[in-house]
Amino acid sequence: MADTAAPKSRGVYLFTGFERFWHRFQAALISFLLLAGLEIHGFYDLLGFERALDLHVLAGFA
């Protein structure tokens, strides 16, 4: 009996590697801005106010 297994296909990518990287980088940056903003407003204390503020402003310009 003949082998009827489908040949292995390669994935089809709609976006280049750079575009996928850029999207993931932006998602991580927005998540960090959210967490730093929550810390600035006192929801938790992980980095401290001054450090969180400095990093939040820096990330905002990135």
N, CA, C and O atoms as a GROMACS GRO file, in nm:
protein
  248
    1MET      N    1   0.083  -0.116   0.000
    1MET     CA    2   0.000   0.000   0.000
    1MET      C    3   0.089   0.124   0.000
    1MET      O    4   0.191   0.127   0.069
    2ALA      N    5   0.052   0.225  -0.075
    2ALA     CA    6   0.132   0.346  -0.089
    2ALA      C    7   0.123   0.433   0.037
    2ALA      O    8   0.022   0.433   0.107
    3ASP      N    9   0.229   0.504   0.062
    3ASP     CA   10   0.231   0.596   0.176
    3ASP      C   11   0.145   0.718   0.143
    3ASP      O   12   0.175   0.790   0.048
    4THR      N   13   0.041   0.741   0.220
    4THR     CA   14  -0.051   0.852   0.192
    4THR      C   15  -0.033   0.969   0.286
    4THR      O   16  -0.117   1.059   0.290
    5ALA      N   17   0.075   0.970   0.363
    5ALA     CA   18   0.100   1.080   0.455
    5ALA      C   19   0.126   1.208   0.378
    5ALA      O   20   0.195   1.208   0.276
    6ALA      N   21   0.069   1.316   0.426
    6ALA     CA   22   0.089   1.445   0.361
    6ALA      C   23   0.233   1.491   0.380
    6ALA      O   24   0.292   1.469   0.486
    7PRO      N   25   0.289   1.554   0.279
    7PRO     CA   26   0.426   1.605   0.293
    7PRO      C   27   0.430   1.716   0.397
    7PRO      O   28   0.333   1.789   0.415
    8LYS      N   29   0.543   1.728   0.464
    8LYS     CA   30   0.556   1.833   0.565
    8LYS      C   31   0.552   1.969   0.496
    8LYS      O   32   0.621   1.992   0.397
    9SER      N   33   0.469   2.057   0.549
    9SER     CA   34   0.460   2.190   0.492
    9SER      C   35   0.524   2.290   0.588
    9SER      O   36   0.524   2.272   0.710
   10ARG      N   37   0.577   2.393   0.531
   10ARG     CA   38   0.636   2.499   0.612
   10ARG      C   39   0.529   2.602   0.642
   10ARG      O   40   0.436   2.620   0.564
   11GLY      N   41   0.542   2.668   0.756
   11GLY     CA   42   0.443   2.768   0.797
   11GLY      C   43   0.442   2.886   0.702
   11GLY      O   44   0.544   2.919   0.641
   12VAL      N   45   0.331   2.948   0.689
   12VAL     CA   46   0.317   3.068   0.608
   12VAL      C   47   0.315   3.187   0.703
   12VAL      O   48   0.228   3.197   0.789
   13TYR      N   49   0.411   3.275   0.688
   13TYR     CA   50   0.420   3.392   0.774
   13TYR      C   51   0.369   3.513   0.698
   13TYR      O   52   0.412   3.540   0.586
   14LEU      N   53   0.276   3.586   0.760
   14LEU     CA   54   0.223   3.706   0.698
   14LEU      C   55   0.313   3.827   0.723
   14LEU      O   56   0.308   3.925   0.649
   15PHE      N   57   0.393   3.819   0.827
   15PHE     CA   58   0.478   3.931   0.864
   15PHE      C   59   0.623   3.887   0.871
   15PHE      O   60   0.652   3.770   0.896
   16THR      N   61   0.713   3.981   0.849
   16THR     CA   62   0.856   3.950   0.856
   16THR      C   63   0.897   3.930   1.002
   16THR      O   64   0.822   3.961   1.094
   17GLY      N   65   1.015   3.878   1.020
   17GLY     CA   66   1.068   3.857   1.154
   17GLY      C   67   1.078   3.987   1.232
   17GLY      O   68   1.050   3.991   1.352
   18PHE      N   69   1.119   4.093   1.164
   18PHE     CA   70   1.130   4.223   1.230
   18PHE      C   71   0.994   4.271   1.278
   18PHE      O   72   0.982   4.322   1.389
   19GLU      N   73   0.890   4.255   1.196
   19GLU     CA   74   0.756   4.300   1.235
   19GLU      C   75   0.704   4.220   1.354
   19GLU      O   76   0.638   4.276   1.441
   20ARG      N   77   0.733   4.091   1.359
   20ARG     CA   78   0.691   4.010   1.474
   20ARG      C   79   0.766   4.054   1.599
   20ARG      O   80   0.708   4.066   1.707
   21PHE      N   81   0.898   4.078   1.584
   21PHE     CA   82   0.978   4.127   1.696
   21PHE      C   83   0.924   4.261   1.745
   21PHE      O   84   0.907   4.280   1.865
   22TRP      N   85   0.896   4.354   1.654
   22TRP     CA   86   0.850   4.488   1.690
   22TRP      C   87   0.718   4.482   1.766
   22TRP      O   88   0.698   4.555   1.863
   23HIS      N   89   0.627   4.396   1.721
   23HIS     CA   90   0.499   4.383   1.788
   23HIS      C   91   0.518   4.331   1.930
   23HIS      O   92   0.456   4.382   2.024
   24ARG      N   93   0.600   4.231   1.946
   24ARG     CA   94   0.624   4.175   2.080
   24ARG      C   95   0.693   4.276   2.171
   24ARG      O   96   0.663   4.284   2.290
   25PHE      N   97   0.786   4.352   2.114
   25PHE     CA   98   0.856   4.455   2.191
   25PHE      C   99   0.757   4.561   2.238
   25PHE      O  100   0.762   4.603   2.354
   26GLN      N  101   0.668   4.605   2.151
   26GLN     CA  102   0.569   4.706   2.188
   26GLN      C  103   0.472   4.653   2.294
   26GLN      O  104   0.434   4.726   2.385
   27ALA      N  105   0.434   4.527   2.282
   27ALA     CA  106   0.345   4.467   2.381
   27ALA      C  107   0.412   4.461   2.518
   27ALA      O  108   0.349   4.490   2.620
   28ALA      N  109   0.540   4.425   2.520
   28ALA     CA  110   0.614   4.420   2.646
   28ALA      C  111   0.630   4.561   2.704
   28ALA      O  112   0.619   4.580   2.826
   29LEU      N  113   0.655   4.659   2.619
   29LEU     CA  114   0.672   4.796   2.664
   29LEU      C  115   0.542   4.851   2.724
   29LEU      O  116   0.545   4.916   2.829
   30ILE      N  117   0.431   4.824   2.660
   30ILE     CA  118   0.302   4.870   2.712
   30ILE      C  119   0.271   4.802   2.845
   30ILE      O  120   0.219   4.866   2.936
   31SER      N  121   0.302   4.674   2.856
   31SER     CA  122   0.280   4.602   2.982
   31SER      C  123   0.365   4.663   3.093
   31SER      O  124   0.318   4.681   3.205
   32PHE      N  125   0.491   4.696   3.061
   32PHE     CA  126   0.579   4.758   3.160
   32PHE      C  127   0.526   4.895   3.201
   32PHE      O  128   0.528   4.929   3.320
   33LEU      N  129   0.479   4.974   3.104
   33LEU     CA  130   0.424   5.105   3.136
   33LEU      C  131   0.304   5.092   3.230
   33LEU      O  132   0.288   5.171   3.324
   34LEU      N  133   0.220   4.993   3.204
   34LEU     CA  134   0.105   4.970   3.290
   34LEU      C  135   0.149   4.936   3.432
   34LEU      O  136   0.098   4.993   3.528
   35LEU      N  137   0.243   4.842   3.446
   35LEU     CA  138   0.289   4.802   3.579
   35LEU      C  139   0.358   4.916   3.652
   35LEU      O  140   0.337   4.936   3.772
   36ALA      N  141   0.442   4.991   3.580
   36ALA     CA  142   0.510   5.105   3.643
   36ALA      C  143   0.409   5.212   3.684
   36ALA      O  144   0.423   5.273   3.790
   37GLY      N  145   0.309   5.236   3.600
   37GLY     CA  146   0.206   5.334   3.634
   37GLY      C  147   0.126   5.293   3.758
   37GLY      O  148   0.093   5.377   3.842
   38LEU      N  149   0.097   5.164   3.767
   38LEU     CA  150   0.026   5.116   3.887
   38LEU      C  151   0.111   5.134   4.012
   38LEU      O  152   0.060   5.166   4.119
   39GLU      N  153   0.241   5.115   3.998
   39GLU     CA  154   0.328   5.134   4.114
   39GLU      C  155   0.336   5.282   4.152
   39GLU      O  156   0.336   5.316   4.270
   40ILE      N  157   0.342   5.369   4.053
   40ILE     CA  158   0.346   5.513   4.080
   40ILE      C  159   0.222   5.556   4.157
   40ILE      O  160   0.229   5.644   4.244
   41HIS      N  161   0.109   5.496   4.126
   41HIS     CA  162  -0.017   5.533   4.192
   41HIS      C  163  -0.041   5.454   4.320
   41HIS      O  164  -0.148   5.466   4.381
   42GLY      N  165   0.057   5.374   4.363
   42GLY     CA  166   0.052   5.313   4.494
   42GLY      C  167  -0.021   5.180   4.505
   42GLY      O  168  -0.060   5.141   4.615
   43PHE      N  169  -0.042   5.110   4.395
   43PHE     CA  170  -0.109   4.981   4.403
   43PHE      C  171  -0.021   4.874   4.464
   43PHE      O  172  -0.071   4.780   4.526
   44TYR      N  173   0.108   4.886   4.449
   44TYR     CA  174   0.203   4.793   4.511
   44TYR      C  175   0.338   4.864   4.521
   44TYR      O  176   0.356   4.972   4.465
   45ASP      N  177   0.433   4.802   4.592
   45ASP     CA  178   0.565   4.862   4.611
   45ASP      C  179   0.672   4.760   4.577
   45ASP      O  180   0.709   4.677   4.660
   46LEU      N  181   0.720   4.767   4.454
   46LEU     CA  182   0.824   4.674   4.410
   46LEU      C  183   0.955   4.748   4.380
   46LEU      O  184   1.061   4.707   4.426
   47LEU      N  185   0.947   4.857   4.305
   47LEU     CA  186   1.065   4.933   4.266
   47LEU      C  187   1.084   5.058   4.351
   47LEU      O  188   1.195   5.111   4.358
   48GLY      N  189   0.981   5.104   4.413
   48GLY     CA  190   0.986   5.232   4.482
   48GLY      C  191   0.938   5.342   4.389
   48GLY      O  192   0.951   5.330   4.267
   49PHE      N  193   0.883   5.448   4.447
   49PHE     CA  194   0.821   5.553   4.367
   49PHE      C  195   0.919   5.618   4.269
   49PHE      O  196   0.891   5.628   4.150
   50GLU      N  197   1.033   5.663   4.321
   50GLU     CA  198   1.128   5.737   4.236
   50GLU      C  199   1.178   5.653   4.119
   50GLU      O  200   1.181   5.700   4.005
   51ARG      N  201   1.218   5.530   4.147
   51ARG     CA  202   1.270   5.443   4.041
   51ARG      C  203   1.160   5.408   3.940
   51ARG      O  204   1.184   5.408   3.819
   52ALA      N  205   1.041   5.380   3.990
   52ALA     CA  206   0.929   5.349   3.900
   52ALA      C  207   0.897   5.469   3.811
   52ALA      O  208   0.870   5.452   3.692
   53LEU      N  209   0.900   5.588   3.868
   53LEU     CA  210   0.873   5.709   3.790
   53LEU      C  211   0.979   5.729   3.683
   53LEU      O  212   0.946   5.758   3.568
   54ASP      N  213   1.106   5.715   3.720
   54ASP     CA  214   1.214   5.732   3.623
   54ASP      C  215   1.204   5.630   3.509
   54ASP      O  216   1.219   5.666   3.392
   55LEU      N  217   1.177   5.504   3.544
   55LEU     CA  218   1.166   5.401   3.441
   55LEU      C  219   1.042   5.420   3.355
   55LEU      O  220   1.043   5.390   3.236
   56HIS      N  221   0.935   5.468   3.416
   56HIS     CA  222   0.812   5.491   3.341
   56HIS      C  223   0.832   5.602   3.238
   56HIS      O  224   0.788   5.590   3.123
   57VAL      N  225   0.899   5.708   3.278
   57VAL     CA  226   0.926   5.818   3.185
   57VAL      C  227   1.020   5.772   3.074
   57VAL      O  228   0.999   5.805   2.958
   58LEU      N  229   1.122   5.697   3.109
   58LEU     CA  230   1.216   5.645   3.010
   58LEU      C  231   1.145   5.553   2.910
   58LEU      O  232   1.167   5.563   2.789
   59ALA      N  233   1.062   5.464   2.961
   59ALA     CA  234   0.989   5.373   2.873
   59ALA      C  235   0.890   5.449   2.786
   59ALA      O  236   0.862   5.408   2.673
   60GLY      N  237   0.836   5.558   2.836
   60GLY     CA  238   0.743   5.638   2.758
   60GLY      C  239   0.809   5.702   2.637
   60GLY      O  240   0.743   5.723   2.535
   61PHE      N  241   0.936   5.732   2.647
   61PHE     CA  242   1.009   5.791   2.534
   61PHE      C  243   1.063   5.687   2.439
   61PHE      O  244   1.105   5.721   2.328
   62ALA      N  245   1.064   5.559   2.478
   62ALA     CA  246   1.119   5.453   2.394
   62ALA      C  247   1.031   5.423   2.275
   62ALA      O  248   1.063   5.336   2.195
   0.00000   0.00000   0.00000
